[in-house]
């Protein structure tokens, strides 16, 4: 009798039809499950991305508030009317801090304000007030300057004003007393530096940046008016201009008509 044993070999197996059907079902169901998992992953990822972006925005805002030490908010303010001056004052209601002075509008002057009675007769009897020049209207101030010295004082006020606004905005001052022993005049700044000055302040404080932009825009007109004041000053002091110092005066000195060259006198007894 022959002995029989069993063993296993790694051999080729051709799938039967039932096995093929089973593989097809597995493939279809697996593809559906995989697609569902990918959709769930995208949903969860987007949710976490939104949460991460929200936290980043919150941290950035907190860091900016720490760096600046302030933020802009809608603050309730009181309006105080001065009918004699025809002006109204805006003041913060939370701490009473002054905001700005504005001229009253025509409607405000005509309407009946509570607690006030406007006596037009009394107002007409008083002499009209001189028009006030705005603090930052340096063109108007320069036009009213009586001489070049007054113009130089206005330039000093301009430099001090720009310096103070830069400091208020938290920027390093580029004009005025920039260091303990160093004063920098506005005339040495280039157009590019002036533009950077306004741009940096606008980033830190848009309101201050607007004020600086108004001042910088006035500089060409201010310079033109001041140049005329300098010209008038030279005329009064009889100071020659740089061109006259280099080339000399164009005026020619006329010879004295009474003094004639002896050689030009006619000989009464000419000899031939």
BALOBA-1460 file (C-alpha; in Angstrom, 3 decimals):
// residues 272
<rec num="1" residu="x" x="0.000" y="0.000" z="0.000"/>
<rec num="2" residu="x" x="1.394" y="3.365" z="-1.051"/>
<rec num="3" residu="x" x="1.861" y="6.064" z="1.612"/>
<rec num="4" residu="x" x="0.192" y="9.502" z="0.957"/>
<rec num="5" residu="x" x="1.249" y="12.844" z="2.446"/>
<rec num="6" residu="x" x="0.074" y="16.429" z="1.913"/>
<rec num="7" residu="x" x="2.131" y="19.582" z="1.418"/>
<rec num="8" residu="x" x="1.654" y="23.229" z="0.292"/>
<rec num="9" residu="x" x="3.243" y="24.957" z="-2.677"/>
<rec num="10" residu="x" x="2.927" y="28.567" z="-3.825"/>
<rec num="11" residu="x" x="1.198" y="27.946" z="-7.141"/>
<rec num="12" residu="x" x="-1.043" y="29.799" z="-9.541"/>
<rec num="13" residu="x" x="-4.769" y="29.761" z="-8.757"/>
<rec num="14" residu="x" x="-7.379" y="30.875" z="-11.249"/>
<rec num="15" residu="x" x="-10.266" y="32.636" z="-9.548"/>
<rec num="16" residu="x" x="-13.666" y="31.115" z="-9.845"/>
<rec num="17" residu="x" x="-16.673" y="33.197" z="-10.856"/>
<rec num="18" residu="x" x="-18.014" y="33.475" z="-7.253"/>
<rec num="19" residu="x" x="-14.600" y="34.706" z="-6.129"/>
<rec num="20" residu="x" x="-14.553" y="37.334" z="-8.917"/>
<rec num="21" residu="x" x="-17.997" y="38.576" z="-7.855"/>
<rec num="22" residu="x" x="-16.784" y="38.854" z="-4.260"/>
<rec num="23" residu="x" x="-13.761" y="40.903" z="-5.329"/>
<rec num="24" residu="x" x="-16.000" y="43.275" z="-7.334"/>
<rec num="25" residu="x" x="-18.271" y="43.843" z="-4.339"/>
<rec num="26" residu="x" x="-15.263" y="44.489" z="-2.090"/>
<rec num="27" residu="x" x="-13.766" y="46.985" z="-4.578"/>
<rec num="28" residu="x" x="-17.030" y="48.946" z="-4.964"/>
<rec num="29" residu="x" x="-17.720" y="49.174" z="-1.248"/>
<rec num="30" residu="x" x="-14.112" y="50.101" z="-0.460"/>
<rec num="31" residu="x" x="-14.101" y="52.909" z="-3.033"/>
<rec num="32" residu="x" x="-17.290" y="54.347" z="-1.536"/>
<rec num="33" residu="x" x="-15.902" y="54.157" z="2.001"/>
<rec num="34" residu="x" x="-12.614" y="55.758" z="0.887"/>
<rec num="35" residu="x" x="-14.442" y="58.648" z="-0.784"/>
<rec num="36" residu="x" x="-16.550" y="59.156" z="2.334"/>
<rec num="37" residu="x" x="-13.455" y="59.220" z="4.534"/>
<rec num="38" residu="x" x="-11.749" y="61.763" z="2.264"/>
<rec num="39" residu="x" x="-14.830" y="64.010" z="2.412"/>
<rec num="40" residu="x" x="-14.875" y="63.740" z="6.201"/>
<rec num="41" residu="x" x="-11.175" y="64.599" z="6.289"/>
<rec num="42" residu="x" x="-11.737" y="67.706" z="4.135"/>
<rec num="43" residu="x" x="-14.589" y="68.826" z="6.379"/>
<rec num="44" residu="x" x="-12.585" y="68.334" z="9.554"/>
<rec num="45" residu="x" x="-9.512" y="70.006" z="7.989"/>
<rec num="46" residu="x" x="-11.501" y="73.058" z="6.901"/>
<rec num="47" residu="x" x="-13.082" y="73.297" z="10.340"/>
<rec num="48" residu="x" x="-9.698" y="73.190" z="12.023"/>
<rec num="49" residu="x" x="-8.254" y="75.658" z="9.496"/>
<rec num="50" residu="x" x="-11.067" y="78.089" z="10.292"/>
<rec num="51" residu="x" x="-10.457" y="77.672" z="14.023"/>
<rec num="52" residu="x" x="-6.708" y="78.158" z="13.541"/>
<rec num="53" residu="x" x="-7.227" y="81.309" z="11.448"/>
<rec num="54" residu="x" x="-9.618" y="82.678" z="14.067"/>
<rec num="55" residu="x" x="-7.043" y="82.179" z="16.813"/>
<rec num="56" residu="x" x="-4.336" y="83.757" z="14.658"/>
<rec num="57" residu="x" x="-6.504" y="86.836" z="14.043"/>
<rec num="58" residu="x" x="-7.233" y="87.134" z="17.773"/>
<rec num="59" residu="x" x="-3.558" y="86.845" z="18.702"/>
<rec num="60" residu="x" x="-2.522" y="89.369" z="16.027"/>
<rec num="61" residu="x" x="-5.098" y="91.871" z="17.274"/>
<rec num="62" residu="x" x="-3.949" y="91.403" z="20.873"/>
<rec num="63" residu="x" x="-0.303" y="91.891" z="19.829"/>
<rec num="64" residu="x" x="-1.179" y="95.057" z="17.903"/>
<rec num="65" residu="x" x="-3.102" y="96.463" z="20.875"/>
<rec num="66" residu="x" x="-0.156" y="95.727" z="23.165"/>
<rec num="67" residu="x" x="2.274" y="97.409" z="20.752"/>
<rec num="68" residu="x" x="0.119" y="100.510" z="20.128"/>
<rec num="69" residu="x" x="-1.478" y="100.821" z="23.543"/>
<rec num="70" residu="x" x="-4.750" y="102.033" z="21.995"/>
<rec num="71" residu="x" x="-7.455" y="101.311" z="19.406"/>
<rec num="72" residu="x" x="-10.138" y="103.345" z="17.674"/>
<rec num="73" residu="x" x="-13.690" y="102.939" z="18.938"/>
<rec num="74" residu="x" x="-17.019" y="104.693" z="18.530"/>
<rec num="75" residu="x" x="-17.057" y="106.943" z="21.617"/>
<rec num="76" residu="x" x="-20.145" y="108.896" z="22.575"/>
<rec num="77" residu="x" x="-19.381" y="112.628" z="22.648"/>
<rec num="78" residu="x" x="-21.071" y="115.810" z="23.869"/>
<rec num="79" residu="x" x="-21.513" y="118.856" z="21.612"/>
<rec num="80" residu="x" x="-21.112" y="122.175" z="23.470"/>
<rec num="81" residu="x" x="-22.337" y="125.278" z="21.618"/>
<rec num="82" residu="x" x="-20.879" y="128.774" z="21.991"/>
<rec num="83" residu="x" x="-23.309" y="131.049" z="20.168"/>
<rec num="84" residu="x" x="-21.281" y="134.197" z="20.728"/>
<rec num="85" residu="x" x="-18.295" y="132.686" z="18.966"/>
<rec num="86" residu="x" x="-20.533" y="130.704" z="16.600"/>
<rec num="87" residu="x" x="-18.451" y="127.647" z="17.446"/>
<rec num="88" residu="x" x="-19.200" y="124.198" z="18.812"/>
<rec num="89" residu="x" x="-16.863" y="122.045" z="20.892"/>
<rec num="90" residu="x" x="-16.790" y="118.246" z="20.678"/>
<rec num="91" residu="x" x="-15.796" y="116.540" z="23.946"/>
<rec num="92" residu="x" x="-15.664" y="112.876" z="24.920"/>
<rec num="93" residu="x" x="-18.451" y="111.800" z="27.246"/>
<rec num="94" residu="x" x="-16.446" y="109.061" z="28.997"/>
<rec num="95" residu="x" x="-13.572" y="111.239" z="30.228"/>
<rec num="96" residu="x" x="-14.451" y="114.804" z="29.113"/>
<rec num="97" residu="x" x="-11.379" y="115.039" z="26.876"/>
<rec num="98" residu="x" x="-11.453" y="117.746" z="24.190"/>
<rec num="99" residu="x" x="-11.762" y="116.408" z="20.611"/>
<rec num="100" residu="x" x="-12.057" y="119.438" z="18.301"/>
<rec num="101" residu="x" x="-13.599" y="122.868" z="17.737"/>
<rec num="102" residu="x" x="-15.848" y="123.380" z="14.710"/>
<rec num="103" residu="x" x="-17.801" y="126.335" z="13.330"/>
<rec num="104" residu="x" x="-21.560" y="126.018" z="13.755"/>
<rec num="105" residu="x" x="-23.504" y="125.271" z="10.606"/>
<rec num="106" residu="x" x="-26.172" y="127.587" z="9.217"/>
<rec num="107" residu="x" x="-28.897" y="125.171" z="10.355"/>
<rec num="108" residu="x" x="-27.498" y="125.101" z="13.891"/>
<rec num="109" residu="x" x="-27.417" y="128.907" z="14.006"/>
<rec num="110" residu="x" x="-31.014" y="129.196" z="12.810"/>
<rec num="111" residu="x" x="-32.562" y="126.459" z="14.941"/>
<rec num="112" residu="x" x="-33.545" y="126.995" z="18.583"/>
<rec num="113" residu="x" x="-31.059" y="125.123" z="20.725"/>
<rec num="114" residu="x" x="-32.265" y="124.035" z="24.184"/>
<rec num="115" residu="x" x="-31.025" y="126.342" z="26.915"/>
<rec num="116" residu="x" x="-29.808" y="129.052" z="24.519"/>
<rec num="117" residu="x" x="-31.332" y="132.200" z="23.136"/>
<rec num="118" residu="x" x="-29.483" y="133.778" z="20.263"/>
<rec num="119" residu="x" x="-29.780" y="137.571" z="20.226"/>
<rec num="120" residu="x" x="-28.921" y="138.665" z="16.695"/>
<rec num="121" residu="x" x="-29.225" y="142.343" z="17.633"/>
<rec num="122" residu="x" x="-26.580" y="142.005" z="20.329"/>
<rec num="123" residu="x" x="-24.368" y="140.080" z="17.924"/>
<rec num="124" residu="x" x="-24.687" y="142.772" z="15.254"/>
<rec num="125" residu="x" x="-23.728" y="145.549" z="17.709"/>
<rec num="126" residu="x" x="-20.415" y="143.848" z="18.463"/>
<rec num="127" residu="x" x="-17.517" y="144.280" z="16.033"/>
<rec num="128" residu="x" x="-16.914" y="141.177" z="13.911"/>
<rec num="129" residu="x" x="-14.213" y="138.888" z="15.157"/>
<rec num="130" residu="x" x="-11.095" y="138.590" z="13.098"/>
<rec num="131" residu="x" x="-10.981" y="135.342" z="11.150"/>
<rec num="132" residu="x" x="-8.951" y="132.735" z="12.957"/>
<rec num="133" residu="x" x="-6.241" y="130.920" z="11.050"/>
<rec num="134" residu="x" x="-6.271" y="127.169" z="11.471"/>
<rec num="135" residu="x" x="-3.370" y="125.784" z="13.526"/>
<rec num="136" residu="x" x="-2.085" y="123.771" z="10.560"/>
<rec num="137" residu="x" x="-2.800" y="126.437" z="7.911"/>
<rec num="138" residu="x" x="0.859" y="127.375" z="7.587"/>
<rec num="139" residu="x" x="0.338" y="128.883" z="4.131"/>
<rec num="140" residu="x" x="-2.026" y="131.423" z="5.660"/>
<rec num="141" residu="x" x="0.423" y="132.113" z="8.473"/>
<rec num="142" residu="x" x="3.274" y="132.622" z="6.017"/>
<rec num="143" residu="x" x="1.152" y="135.000" z="3.928"/>
<rec num="144" residu="x" x="0.553" y="137.089" z="7.062"/>
<rec num="145" residu="x" x="4.254" y="137.136" z="7.973"/>
<rec num="146" residu="x" x="5.576" y="140.698" z="8.053"/>
<rec num="147" residu="x" x="9.187" y="139.854" z="7.259"/>
<rec num="148" residu="x" x="11.661" y="137.029" z="6.742"/>
<rec num="149" residu="x" x="12.302" y="136.656" z="10.493"/>
<rec num="150" residu="x" x="8.604" y="135.966" z="11.023"/>
<rec num="151" residu="x" x="8.807" y="133.446" z="8.191"/>
<rec num="152" residu="x" x="11.723" y="131.697" z="9.889"/>
<rec num="153" residu="x" x="9.652" y="131.441" z="13.075"/>
<rec num="154" residu="x" x="6.841" y="129.830" z="11.069"/>
<rec num="155" residu="x" x="9.280" y="127.254" z="9.690"/>
<rec num="156" residu="x" x="10.276" y="126.463" z="13.282"/>
<rec num="157" residu="x" x="6.587" y="125.978" z="14.176"/>
<rec num="158" residu="x" x="6.150" y="123.676" z="11.182"/>
<rec num="159" residu="x" x="9.119" y="121.550" z="12.234"/>
<rec num="160" residu="x" x="7.920" y="121.406" z="15.839"/>
<rec num="161" residu="x" x="4.406" y="120.456" z="14.721"/>
<rec num="162" residu="x" x="5.662" y="117.627" z="12.481"/>
<rec num="163" residu="x" x="7.997" y="116.413" z="15.246"/>
<rec num="164" residu="x" x="5.169" y="116.325" z="17.817"/>
<rec num="165" residu="x" x="2.766" y="114.526" z="15.449"/>
<rec num="166" residu="x" x="5.365" y="111.861" z="14.668"/>
<rec num="167" residu="x" x="6.008" y="111.294" z="18.359"/>
<rec num="168" residu="x" x="2.255" y="111.129" z="19.021"/>
<rec num="169" residu="x" x="1.928" y="108.465" z="16.295"/>
<rec num="170" residu="x" x="4.737" y="106.446" z="17.889"/>
<rec num="171" residu="x" x="7.211" y="107.068" z="15.045"/>
<rec num="172" residu="x" x="10.839" y="108.146" z="15.319"/>
<rec num="173" residu="x" x="10.910" y="111.902" z="14.586"/>
<rec num="174" residu="x" x="12.634" y="112.916" z="11.340"/>
<rec num="175" residu="x" x="12.260" y="116.693" z="11.821"/>
<rec num="176" residu="x" x="13.023" y="119.102" z="14.649"/>
<rec num="177" residu="x" x="14.909" y="118.006" z="17.757"/>
<rec num="178" residu="x" x="15.492" y="114.436" z="16.601"/>
<rec num="179" residu="x" x="18.290" y="113.923" z="19.148"/>
<rec num="180" residu="x" x="19.561" y="115.739" z="22.213"/>
<rec num="181" residu="x" x="22.224" y="117.673" z="20.322"/>
<rec num="182" residu="x" x="20.868" y="117.403" z="16.779"/>
<rec num="183" residu="x" x="18.173" y="119.566" z="15.182"/>
<rec num="184" residu="x" x="17.002" y="118.719" z="11.665"/>
<rec num="185" residu="x" x="15.257" y="121.270" z="9.472"/>
<rec num="186" residu="x" x="12.444" y="120.380" z="7.092"/>
<rec num="187" residu="x" x="14.329" y="121.737" z="4.073"/>
<rec num="188" residu="x" x="16.904" y="118.900" z="4.146"/>
<rec num="189" residu="x" x="14.302" y="116.172" z="3.660"/>
<rec num="190" residu="x" x="13.822" y="114.798" z="0.151"/>
<rec num="191" residu="x" x="10.416" y="114.154" z="-1.406"/>
<rec num="192" residu="x" x="10.913" y="110.440" z="-0.798"/>
<rec num="193" residu="x" x="11.675" y="111.019" z="2.890"/>
<rec num="194" residu="x" x="8.634" y="113.264" z="3.246"/>
<rec num="195" residu="x" x="6.469" y="110.577" z="1.652"/>
<rec num="196" residu="x" x="7.873" y="107.924" z="4.004"/>
<rec num="197" residu="x" x="7.231" y="110.235" z="6.948"/>
<rec num="198" residu="x" x="3.515" y="110.430" z="6.079"/>
<rec num="199" residu="x" x="3.271" y="106.718" z="5.185"/>
<rec num="200" residu="x" x="4.774" y="105.506" z="8.485"/>
<rec num="201" residu="x" x="2.537" y="107.780" z="10.553"/>
<rec num="202" residu="x" x="-0.568" y="106.715" z="8.573"/>
<rec num="203" residu="x" x="0.124" y="103.054" z="9.336"/>
<rec num="204" residu="x" x="0.347" y="103.759" z="13.059"/>
<rec num="205" residu="x" x="-2.443" y="106.345" z="13.239"/>
<rec num="206" residu="x" x="-4.504" y="107.252" z="10.125"/>
<rec num="207" residu="x" x="-5.795" y="110.488" z="11.680"/>
<rec num="208" residu="x" x="-2.283" y="111.768" z="12.415"/>
<rec num="209" residu="x" x="-1.120" y="110.642" z="8.980"/>
<rec num="210" residu="x" x="-3.846" y="112.799" z="7.424"/>
<rec num="211" residu="x" x="-2.705" y="115.841" z="9.422"/>
<rec num="212" residu="x" x="0.907" y="115.328" z="8.349"/>
<rec num="213" residu="x" x="-0.154" y="114.935" z="4.719"/>
<rec num="214" residu="x" x="-1.976" y="118.289" z="4.864"/>
<rec num="215" residu="x" x="1.139" y="120.005" z="6.257"/>
<rec num="216" residu="x" x="3.520" y="118.395" z="3.744"/>
<rec num="217" residu="x" x="1.277" y="119.386" z="0.824"/>
<rec num="218" residu="x" x="1.612" y="123.049" z="1.876"/>
<rec num="219" residu="x" x="5.422" y="123.108" z="1.749"/>
<rec num="220" residu="x" x="5.839" y="124.179" z="-1.922"/>
<rec num="221" residu="x" x="3.538" y="127.200" z="-1.481"/>
<rec num="222" residu="x" x="5.178" y="128.057" z="1.858"/>
<rec num="223" residu="x" x="8.650" y="127.947" z="0.264"/>
<rec num="224" residu="x" x="7.544" y="130.252" z="-2.574"/>
<rec num="225" residu="x" x="6.146" y="132.852" z="-0.170"/>
<rec num="226" residu="x" x="9.243" y="132.660" z="2.065"/>
<rec num="227" residu="x" x="11.565" y="133.147" z="-0.922"/>
<rec num="228" residu="x" x="9.782" y="136.423" z="-1.661"/>
<rec num="229" residu="x" x="10.229" y="137.498" z="1.972"/>
<rec num="230" residu="x" x="13.951" y="136.773" z="1.696"/>
<rec num="231" residu="x" x="14.129" y="138.810" z="-1.505"/>
<rec num="232" residu="x" x="12.420" y="141.746" z="0.195"/>
<rec num="233" residu="x" x="14.840" y="141.435" z="3.115"/>
<rec num="234" residu="x" x="17.871" y="141.606" z="0.796"/>
<rec num="235" residu="x" x="16.483" y="144.694" z="-0.895"/>
<rec num="236" residu="x" x="15.985" y="146.459" z="2.437"/>
<rec num="237" residu="x" x="19.476" y="145.590" z="3.653"/>
<rec num="238" residu="x" x="21.045" y="146.154" z="0.205"/>
<rec num="239" residu="x" x="22.506" y="142.661" z="0.351"/>
<rec num="240" residu="x" x="23.745" y="141.510" z="-3.080"/>
<rec num="241" residu="x" x="22.369" y="138.271" z="-4.408"/>
<rec num="242" residu="x" x="24.700" y="135.270" z="-4.952"/>
<rec num="243" residu="x" x="24.729" y="135.983" z="-8.706"/>
<rec num="244" residu="x" x="25.760" y="139.595" z="-8.091"/>
<rec num="245" residu="x" x="28.558" y="138.454" z="-5.785"/>
<rec num="246" residu="x" x="29.894" y="136.143" z="-8.486"/>
<rec num="247" residu="x" x="29.406" y="138.220" z="-11.628"/>
<rec num="248" residu="x" x="29.340" y="141.719" z="-10.187"/>
<rec num="249" residu="x" x="26.724" y="144.399" z="-10.740"/>
<rec num="250" residu="x" x="25.413" y="144.947" z="-14.264"/>
<rec num="251" residu="x" x="25.206" y="148.688" z="-13.696"/>
<rec num="252" residu="x" x="27.921" y="150.659" z="-15.448"/>
<rec num="253" residu="x" x="29.336" y="153.759" z="-13.821"/>
<rec num="254" residu="x" x="28.818" y="156.723" z="-16.088"/>
<rec num="255" residu="x" x="31.865" y="158.988" z="-16.365"/>
<rec num="256" residu="x" x="31.563" y="162.434" z="-14.917"/>
<rec num="257" residu="x" x="30.442" y="164.659" z="-17.794"/>
<rec num="258" residu="x" x="32.360" y="167.584" z="-16.258"/>
<rec num="259" residu="x" x="35.593" y="165.648" z="-16.334"/>
<rec num="260" residu="x" x="36.922" y="165.216" z="-19.842"/>
<rec num="261" residu="x" x="40.068" y="163.625" z="-21.089"/>
<rec num="262" residu="x" x="42.654" y="166.368" z="-21.725"/>
<rec num="263" residu="x" x="43.570" y="164.590" z="-24.898"/>
<rec num="264" residu="x" x="40.037" y="165.142" z="-26.168"/>
<rec num="265" residu="x" x="40.268" y="168.945" z="-25.968"/>
<rec num="266" residu="x" x="40.493" y="170.728" z="-29.334"/>
<rec num="267" residu="x" x="43.618" y="172.673" z="-30.083"/>
<rec num="268" residu="x" x="42.567" y="176.213" z="-30.763"/>
<rec num="269" residu="x" x="45.684" y="176.804" z="-32.941"/>
<rec num="270" residu="x" x="46.249" y="173.590" z="-34.777"/>
<rec num="271" residu="x" x="49.434" y="173.386" z="-36.700"/>
<rec num="272" residu="x" x="49.517" y="171.653" z="-40.029"/>
